[in-house]
Amino acid sequence: MNDLNQLHILVSGNVQGVGYRYFAQMKAMTYGITGWAKNLDDGSVEIIASGQKENLDQFVKELREGNPFSEVIDIQIQQSDETNVFHSFTIKY
């Protein structure tokens, strides 16, 4: 199988109610990333992202910039040991 990496990402700042998860979903599609994004109770967004390392790097770069309505204050990224197979990038509710 190809070399898939999986990242666990926590994005904090003004990232809820501003279309950030949809933004992440669009960027994921652009870079061939699979996984999901969901809002957390503390106001942050949790993202699981699987893909090729180069694509994940670009994806994370876009996540740091955010969309025009969001303000990303901090991003925490952990390499995940799990490599779940996702078929698309979804938004969880």
Secondary structure by P-SEA (a helix, b strand, c coil): ccbbbbbbbbbbccccccaaaaaaaaaaaaaccccccccccccbbbbbbbccaaaaaaaaaaaaaccccccccbbbbbbccccccccbbbbcc
